[in-house]
């Protein structure tokens, strides 16, 4: 992945928009991918001749390198302010082409992908920051302008935009004065001193551009080395190398870079011709094959014209670069002098600074402006010293590495020289020729394959195919000669043993033997020395026969394999079918047995019913009673018949135990007692409860207490009628008593099933004629416990109880409903969304005596509404609370202190220990008090946030 991610990084820094390509590679790239056991284990990337002049100059409709535009479009505003960056149109190095955008290219998105690439390649944030600092400084350098003034009878340059100088110095962490001197003065070193010579405006611009080009080229080389260190192979291995190099260029203005690019293409074309034509034909001769040589265009004379010693064009350029007084004009005159008679070299008819070379791809005219400056391209020692002192680690390392390279070259030249002479730095042309020779040597050690890129048109438009443009490229690239030599020659070479081993399956396919197949193909059969040469047609015929043989063999293998798998699947399927049949027959037999058993039980039940009924009728007739087949009217407590509503099994057992009797096999939907004996059982239960709890709850005269001023009705209570709440929250309108047996009053998410059961229990509590005494208390506490256990069910219980008492015509039924509502309010408060509506309902429709009880409980709950669901009790109400609610009375507790003082404190259902302490008159010092209850020989103690009556309920 790191090898793949290196490609977009190098493309951003090395590709740019040109006249003929929106993503043209402006450097040569040679990538060696190393393989170990078939897996990629590393890679090495080499780069050649980066077009540094593009950093400071672009032709019309062209752009600088992509990275500048991507950085300006993708950097966040905070980082752009840190680097003092603006839009691309404001920088001289970016706006010379006239258009800063490419249709279809999103520079911001490409920058985000570039940042992801840097993370994959392990670039630290400090390194990324340094890269963006260098790129920003290059842009600001382009905006440094000069003006000329005269001093000592000569024109010198002075910096106009000092702000840009300070910005560049701050970004690169160097001295602003030193940077300004580096671009406005030339330093000459003597044995004793340094002489600073002021530069003209043109020379100052060249010095400024030279620093910008040096910064960018060193940064590009550092990125390449950084990637190579990350993905460098650990050991020697086989490799596949890919050469991606610029194509032949003929622009409106061709300079030194185009000469080097076209020279590289000439050399690669020569290498292509030698591989495809010369070595091909030499092998035919060596193998004693009759062959007529095919002529091809040899471009070696053009290569000699450019690079041969001692008077090749690049050699003359290197010699001129060594003379201080040499100029572009003297270089051009020497080229005219030495090559004026060469048929591949053409002088201009007018005295223009240009010359023309006839390349393999056509004639190209080169303008010699600044050839010597571009070829020299050396970093001055004062500039090198300035950037070596940078406080930015990456900048200092870039120039330190460059200084080391120059020092090594200087030492090698001195060691190789027989006498002491002045050091001359290698020129760009010399370095490029050396790199090209090394590249060709690497390619000669490999088995090369050539991929030719053909441009369909010169307008950069899709779907446009210009035949003349394509034909010209096919002709000068040697593709037509390649096709001809492949057609007339023997492109397929196979050793004899490999041939026999490969095409042995062909024998027996209707052609006799292998030689019979070759004879049948109708081609001439040469007699080579060591290997077999085949025509393309014959090779395709043999391959077709071989593929046919392999196809038949594969079909045979598949046939046997499928037969095996089908048989195995059939056996497995048969075993499963037999097993399934046996299981199905057993299941059907068991089902038939259960149906017969249920039918027999029903039959026996009917027989027993018939016999028992006859016996009962006989007994009843003998005693003179007429059997009651159905109940004709409801008891005085019933509004509707609720005895069919189910009661949970656990509650049924508790109720039966509380009634002092156990009725076996009683159905949960049957009445607790028979309708005829309901009142008698209720009276017996009440009497038993009074006997059991005699002396536990007694009536006492109330103490004198001050009214609580906080317990007042809200001023906006009239804005909360229950009808408004019903319309907004209830699923159905209120229909009065008994209506909720069909549908829940409210929608409670997550507790739907519990809602149904709780509603049925409320109806049964209010209307069951058999409830009384302890059973009534148990039943009510069971309903309250459901609300304590499920907080989401509390509002539903309160709302359903209110629904059952509204417009209830049965006084006894309504009274029990208000008792249940008051008991629920003793245990848990309504939600904040429901409390005012319920308070309004209680204030308007409360049963006689229950209005102040319910109002007091609701207002106490609203005063502590900030506790939310945590304000609820832990246990259901105690016997004291039930008794107080039935009689609409207040509760009082006997409170004894350990100093022997005792008193009676008026309490609420939800009183904390501190509330009781305040009731004793400890309004200021109640903190630290605790309440304990003695039950026999055991003591139980509360925390400050527990409820006092929960101790009593827990004990009961």
Secondary structure in CASP SS format (residue, H / E / C, confidence):
PFRMAT SS
TARGET T0000
AUTHOR 0000-0000-0000
METHOD secondary structure of the structure
MODEL  1
X C 1.00
X H 1.00
X H 1.00
X H 1.00
X H 1.00
X H 1.00
X H 1.00
X H 1.00
X H 1.00
X H 1.00
X H 1.00
X H 1.00
X H 1.00
X H 1.00
X E 1.00
X E 1.00
X C 1.00
X C 1.00
X C 1.00
X C 1.00
X C 1.00
X C 1.00
X C 1.00
X E 1.00
X E 1.00
X C 1.00
X C 1.00
X E 1.00
X E 1.00
X E 1.00
X E 1.00
X E 1.00
X E 1.00
X E 1.00
X E 1.00
X E 1.00
X C 1.00
X C 1.00
X E 1.00
X E 1.00
X E 1.00
X E 1.00
X E 1.00
X E 1.00
X E 1.00
X E 1.00
X E 1.00
X E 1.00
X C 1.00
X C 1.00
X C 1.00
X H 1.00
X H 1.00
X H 1.00
X H 1.00
X C 1.00
X C 1.00
X C 1.00
X C 1.00
X C 1.00
X C 1.00
X C 1.00
X C 1.00
X C 1.00
X E 1.00
X H 1.00
X H 1.00
X H 1.00
X H 1.00
X H 1.00
X H 1.00
X H 1.00
X H 1.00
X H 1.00
X C 1.00
X C 1.00
X H 1.00
X H 1.00
X H 1.00
X H 1.00
X H 1.00
X H 1.00
X C 1.00
X C 1.00
X C 1.00
X C 1.00
X C 1.00
X H 1.00
X H 1.00
X H 1.00
X C 1.00
X C 1.00
X C 1.00
X C 1.00
X C 1.00
X C 1.00
X C 1.00
X C 1.00
X C 1.00
X C 1.00
X C 1.00
X C 1.00
X C 1.00
X C 1.00
X C 1.00
X C 1.00
X H 1.00
X H 1.00
X H 1.00
X H 1.00
X H 1.00
X H 1.00
X H 1.00
X H 1.00
X H 1.00
X H 1.00
X H 1.00
X H 1.00
X H 1.00
X H 1.00
X C 1.00
X C 1.00
X C 1.00
X C 1.00
X H 1.00
X H 1.00
X H 1.00
X H 1.00
X H 1.00
X H 1.00
X H 1.00
X H 1.00
X H 1.00
X H 1.00
X H 1.00
X H 1.00
X H 1.00
X H 1.00
X H 1.00
X H 1.00
X H 1.00
X H 1.00
X C 1.00
X C 1.00
X C 1.00
X E 1.00
X E 1.00
X E 1.00
X E 1.00
X E 1.00
X E 1.00
X C 1.00
X C 1.00
X E 1.00
X E 1.00
X E 1.00
X E 1.00
X E 1.00
X E 1.00
X C 1.00
X C 1.00
X H 1.00
X H 1.00
X H 1.00
X H 1.00
X H 1.00
X H 1.00
X H 1.00
X H 1.00
X H 1.00
X H 1.00
X H 1.00
X C 1.00
X C 1.00
X C 1.00
X H 1.00
X H 1.00
X H 1.00
X H 1.00
X H 1.00
X H 1.00
X H 1.00
X H 1.00
X H 1.00
X E 1.00
X E 1.00
X E 1.00
X E 1.00
X E 1.00
X C 1.00
X C 1.00
X C 1.00
X C 1.00
X E 1.00
X E 1.00
X E 1.00
X E 1.00
X E 1.00
X C 1.00
X C 1.00
X H 1.00
X H 1.00
X H 1.00
X H 1.00
X H 1.00
X H 1.00
X H 1.00
X H 1.00
X H 1.00
X H 1.00
X H 1.00
X H 1.00
X H 1.00
X H 1.00
X H 1.00
X H 1.00
X H 1.00
X H 1.00
X H 1.00
X H 1.00
X H 1.00
X H 1.00
X H 1.00
X H 1.00
X H 1.00
X H 1.00
X H 1.00
X H 1.00
X H 1.00
X H 1.00
X H 1.00
X C 1.00
X C 1.00
X C 1.00
X C 1.00
X C 1.00
X C 1.00
X E 1.00
X E 1.00
X E 1.00
X E 1.00
X E 1.00
X E 1.00
X E 1.00
X C 1.00
X C 1.00
X C 1.00
X C 1.00
X C 1.00
X C 1.00
X C 1.00
X C 1.00
X C 1.00
X C 1.00
X C 1.00
X H 1.00
X H 1.00
X H 1.00
X H 1.00
X H 1.00
X H 1.00
X H 1.00
X H 1.00
X H 1.00
X H 1.00
X H 1.00
X H 1.00
X H 1.00
X H 1.00
X H 1.00
X H 1.00
X H 1.00
X H 1.00
X H 1.00
X H 1.00
X H 1.00
X H 1.00
X H 1.00
X H 1.00
X H 1.00
X H 1.00
X H 1.00
X H 1.00
X H 1.00
X H 1.00
X H 1.00
X C 1.00
X C 1.00
X C 1.00
X C 1.00
X C 1.00
X C 1.00
X C 1.00
X C 1.00
X C 1.00
X C 1.00
X C 1.00
X C 1.00
X C 1.00
X H 1.00
X H 1.00
X H 1.00
X H 1.00
X H 1.00
X H 1.00
X H 1.00
X H 1.00
X C 1.00
X C 1.00
X C 1.00
X C 1.00
X C 1.00
X H 1.00
X H 1.00
X H 1.00
X H 1.00
X H 1.00
X H 1.00
X H 1.00
X H 1.00
X H 1.00
X C 1.00
X C 1.00
X C 1.00
X C 1.00
X C 1.00
X C 1.00
X H 1.00
X H 1.00
X H 1.00
X H 1.00
X H 1.00
X H 1.00
X H 1.00
X H 1.00
X H 1.00
X H 1.00
X H 1.00
X H 1.00
X C 1.00
X C 1.00
X C 1.00
X C 1.00
X C 1.00
X E 1.00
X E 1.00
X E 1.00
X C 1.00
X C 1.00
X C 1.00
X C 1.00
X C 1.00
X C 1.00
X E 1.00
X E 1.00
X E 1.00
X E 1.00
X E 1.00
X E 1.00
X C 1.00
X C 1.00
X E 1.00
X E 1.00
X E 1.00
X E 1.00
X E 1.00
X E 1.00
X C 1.00
X C 1.00
X C 1.00
X H 1.00
X H 1.00
X H 1.00
X H 1.00
X H 1.00
X H 1.00
X C 1.00
X C 1.00
X C 1.00
X C 1.00
X H 1.00
X H 1.00
X H 1.00
X H 1.00
X H 1.00
X H 1.00
X H 1.00
X H 1.00
X C 1.00
X C 1.00
X C 1.00
X C 1.00
X H 1.00
X H 1.00
X H 1.00
X H 1.00
X H 1.00
X H 1.00
X H 1.00
X H 1.00
X H 1.00
X H 1.00
X H 1.00
X H 1.00
X H 1.00
X H 1.00
X H 1.00
X H 1.00
X H 1.00
X H 1.00
X H 1.00
X H 1.00
X H 1.00
X H 1.00
X H 1.00
X H 1.00
X C 1.00
X C 1.00
X C 1.00
X C 1.00
X C 1.00
X C 1.00
X C 1.00
X C 1.00
X C 1.00
X C 1.00
X C 1.00
X H 1.00
X H 1.00
X H 1.00
X H 1.00
X H 1.00
X H 1.00
X H 1.00
X H 1.00
X H 1.00
X H 1.00
X H 1.00
X H 1.00
X H 1.00
X H 1.00
X H 1.00
X H 1.00
X H 1.00
X C 1.00
X C 1.00
X C 1.00
X C 1.00
X C 1.00
X C 1.00
X C 1.00
X C 1.00
X C 1.00
X C 1.00
X C 1.00
X C 1.00
X C 1.00
X C 1.00
X C 1.00
X C 1.00
X C 1.00
X C 1.00
X C 1.00
X C 1.00
X C 1.00
X C 1.00
X H 1.00
X H 1.00
X H 1.00
X H 1.00
X H 1.00
X H 1.00
X H 1.00
X H 1.00
X H 1.00
X H 1.00
X C 1.00
X C 1.00
X H 1.00
X H 1.00
X H 1.00
X H 1.00
X H 1.00
X H 1.00
X H 1.00
X H 1.00
X H 1.00
X H 1.00
X C 1.00
X C 1.00
X C 1.00
X E 1.00
X E 1.00
X E 1.00
X E 1.00
X H 1.00
X H 1.00
X H 1.00
X H 1.00
X H 1.00
X H 1.00
X H 1.00
X H 1.00
X H 1.00
X H 1.00
X H 1.00
X C 1.00
X C 1.00
X C 1.00
X C 1.00
X C 1.00
X C 1.00
X C 1.00
X H 1.00
X H 1.00
X H 1.00
X H 1.00
X H 1.00
X H 1.00
X H 1.00
X C 1.00
X C 1.00
X C 1.00
X C 1.00
X C 1.00
X C 1.00
X C 1.00
X C 1.00
X C 1.00
X C 1.00
X E 1.00
X E 1.00
X E 1.00
X E 1.00
X C 1.00
X H 1.00
X H 1.00
X H 1.00
X H 1.00
X H 1.00
X H 1.00
X H 1.00
X H 1.00
X H 1.00
X H 1.00
X H 1.00
X H 1.00
X H 1.00
X H 1.00
X H 1.00
X H 1.00
X H 1.00
X H 1.00
X H 1.00
X H 1.00
X H 1.00
X H 1.00
X H 1.00
X H 1.00
X H 1.00
X H 1.00
X H 1.00
X H 1.00
X H 1.00
X H 1.00
X H 1.00
X H 1.00
X H 1.00
X H 1.00
X H 1.00
X H 1.00
X H 1.00
X H 1.00
X H 1.00
X H 1.00
X H 1.00
X H 1.00
X H 1.00
X H 1.00
X H 1.00
X H 1.00
X H 1.00
X H 1.00
X H 1.00
X H 1.00
X H 1.00
X H 1.00
X H 1.00
X H 1.00
X H 1.00
X H 1.00
X H 1.00
X H 1.00
X H 1.00
X H 1.00
X H 1.00
X H 1.00
X H 1.00
X H 1.00
X H 1.00
X H 1.00
X H 1.00
X H 1.00
X H 1.00
X H 1.00
X H 1.00
X H 1.00
X H 1.00
X H 1.00
X H 1.00
X H 1.00
X H 1.00
X H 1.00
X H 1.00
X H 1.00
X H 1.00
X H 1.00
X H 1.00
X H 1.00
X H 1.00
X H 1.00
X H 1.00
X H 1.00
X C 1.00
X C 1.00
X C 1.00
X C 1.00
X C 1.00
X C 1.00
X C 1.00
X C 1.00
X C 1.00
X C 1.00
X C 1.00
X C 1.00
X C 1.00
X C 1.00
X C 1.00
X C 1.00
X C 1.00
X C 1.00
X C 1.00
X C 1.00
X C 1.00
X C 1.00
X C 1.00
X C 1.00
X C 1.00
X H 1.00
X H 1.00
X H 1.00
X H 1.00
X H 1.00
X H 1.00
X H 1.00
X H 1.00
X H 1.00
X H 1.00
X C 1.00
X C 1.00
X C 1.00
X C 1.00
X C 1.00
X C 1.00
X C 1.00
X C 1.00
X C 1.00
X C 1.00
X C 1.00
X C 1.00
X C 1.00
X C 1.00
X C 1.00
X C 1.00
X H 1.00
X H 1.00
X H 1.00
X H 1.00
X H 1.00
X H 1.00
X H 1.00
X H 1.00
X H 1.00
X H 1.00
X H 1.00
X H 1.00
X H 1.00
X H 1.00
X H 1.00
X H 1.00
X H 1.00
X H 1.00
X C 1.00
X C 1.00
X C 1.00
X C 1.00
X C 1.00
X C 1.00
X C 1.00
X C 1.00
X C 1.00
X C 1.00
X C 1.00
X C 1.00
X C 1.00
X C 1.00
X C 1.00
X C 1.00
X C 1.00
X C 1.00
X C 1.00
X C 1.00
X C 1.00
X C 1.00
X C 1.00
X C 1.00
X H 1.00
X H 1.00
X H 1.00
X C 1.00
X C 1.00
X H 1.00
X H 1.00
X H 1.00
X H 1.00
X H 1.00
X H 1.00
X H 1.00
X H 1.00
X E 1.00
X C 1.00
X C 1.00
X C 1.00
X C 1.00
X C 1.00
X C 1.00
X C 1.00
X C 1.00
X H 1.00
X H 1.00
X H 1.00
X C 1.00
X C 1.00
X C 1.00
X C 1.00
X E 1.00
X C 1.00
X C 1.00
X C 1.00
X C 1.00
X C 1.00
X H 1.00
X H 1.00
X H 1.00
X H 1.00
X H 1.00
X H 1.00
X H 1.00
X H 1.00
X H 1.00
X H 1.00
X H 1.00
X H 1.00
X H 1.00
X H 1.00
X H 1.00
X H 1.00
X C 1.00
X C 1.00
X C 1.00
X C 1.00
X C 1.00
X C 1.00
X H 1.00
X H 1.00
X H 1.00
X H 1.00
X H 1.00
X H 1.00
X H 1.00
X H 1.00
X H 1.00
X H 1.00
X H 1.00
X H 1.00
X H 1.00
X H 1.00
X H 1.00
X H 1.00
X C 1.00
X H 1.00
X H 1.00
X H 1.00
X H 1.00
X H 1.00
X H 1.00
X H 1.00
X H 1.00
X H 1.00
X H 1.00
X H 1.00
X H 1.00
X H 1.00
X H 1.00
X H 1.00
X C 1.00
X C 1.00
X C 1.00
X C 1.00
X C 1.00
X H 1.00
X H 1.00
X H 1.00
X H 1.00
X H 1.00
X H 1.00
X H 1.00
X H 1.00
X H 1.00
X H 1.00
X H 1.00
X H 1.00
X H 1.00
X H 1.00
X H 1.00
X H 1.00
X H 1.00
X C 1.00
X C 1.00
X C 1.00
X C 1.00
X C 1.00
X C 1.00
X C 1.00
X H 1.00
X H 1.00
X H 1.00
X H 1.00
X H 1.00
X H 1.00
X H 1.00
X H 1.00
X H 1.00
X H 1.00
X H 1.00
X C 1.00
X C 1.00
X C 1.00
X C 1.00
X H 1.00
X H 1.00
X H 1.00
X H 1.00
X H 1.00
X H 1.00
X H 1.00
X H 1.00
X H 1.00
X H 1.00
X H 1.00
X H 1.00
X H 1.00
X H 1.00
X C 1.00
X H 1.00
X H 1.00
X H 1.00
X H 1.00
X H 1.00
X H 1.00
X H 1.00
X C 1.00
X C 1.00
X C 1.00
X C 1.00
X C 1.00
X C 1.00
X C 1.00
X H 1.00
X H 1.00
X H 1.00
X H 1.00
X H 1.00
X H 1.00
X H 1.00
X H 1.00
X C 1.00
X C 1.00
X C 1.00
X C 1.00
X E 1.00
X E 1.00
X E 1.00
X E 1.00
X E 1.00
X E 1.00
X C 1.00
X C 1.00
X C 1.00
X C 1.00
X C 1.00
X E 1.00
X E 1.00
X E 1.00
X E 1.00
X E 1.00
X E 1.00
X C 1.00
X C 1.00
X C 1.00
X C 1.00
X E 1.00
X H 1.00
X H 1.00
X H 1.00
X H 1.00
X H 1.00
X H 1.00
X H 1.00
X C 1.00
X C 1.00
X C 1.00
X C 1.00
X C 1.00
X C 1.00
X C 1.00
X C 1.00
X C 1.00
X C 1.00
X C 1.00
X C 1.00
X E 1.00
X E 1.00
X E 1.00
X E 1.00
X C 1.00
X C 1.00
X E 1.00
X E 1.00
X E 1.00
X E 1.00
X C 1.00
X C 1.00
X C 1.00
X C 1.00
X C 1.00
X E 1.00
X H 1.00
X H 1.00
X H 1.00
X H 1.00
X H 1.00
X H 1.00
X H 1.00
X H 1.00
X C 1.00
END
